[in-house]
Amino acid sequence: MSIQIAVSFPGYSLSALQLGDRIRLIGTPIDLKPMAALDWLGGMRSFVTVGAIQEVPVNAAHRTLRRVQAKSNPDRLRRRQMRRHGITTEEARLRIPDASAEKLRLPYVQLSSSSTGQQFRLFLKLGSPEPTAVAGNFNAFGLSSTATIPIF
């Protein structure tokens, strides 16, 4: 059985680089009801208000919400070039200067890895409006590069 729960941030803004003060979980009541019984909010429960499951408005727009990862580590890219092309460290440094590190100007969520404990930023990009909903799969973060979520 596949659980299909997506995440939505109605306050998403590129101009303010923020996700807003609200998060919505999008899914069927069959998928959402068991989440209410779990203690998945943990210590955040006293800081949030959990509302009842509601229907999506008929006129809601549909967009994708996906993760974007920056090529932000020139050293890692250089090592890859050296392995793949058999070049020296100096050649790799000339091909990939420090200034080539990509910086993202997108809203993000700061998360901790459950396996390593390391913190990382999950950058999110909201896609263009789609004329109709597009079904598909969502990953463990509730994101998809192809399936749409309702925005309301």
Secondary structure as GFF3:
##gff-version 3
##sequence-region A 1 152
A	DSSP	beta_strand	6	8	.	.	.	ID=ss1
A	DSSP	beta_strand	24	26	.	.	.	ID=ss2
A	DSSP	alpha_helix	29	37	.	.	.	ID=ss3
A	DSSP	three_ten_helix	42	47	.	.	.	ID=ss4
A	DSSP	beta_strand	61	68	.	.	.	ID=ss5
A	DSSP	alpha_helix	74	85	.	.	.	ID=ss6
A	DSSP	alpha_helix	89	95	.	.	.	ID=ss7
A	DSSP	three_ten_helix	98	100	.	.	.	ID=ss8
A	DSSP	beta_strand	108	112	.	.	.	ID=ss9
A	DSSP	beta_strand	119	126	.	.	.	ID=ss10
A	DSSP	beta_strand	144	151	.	.	.	ID=ss11
###
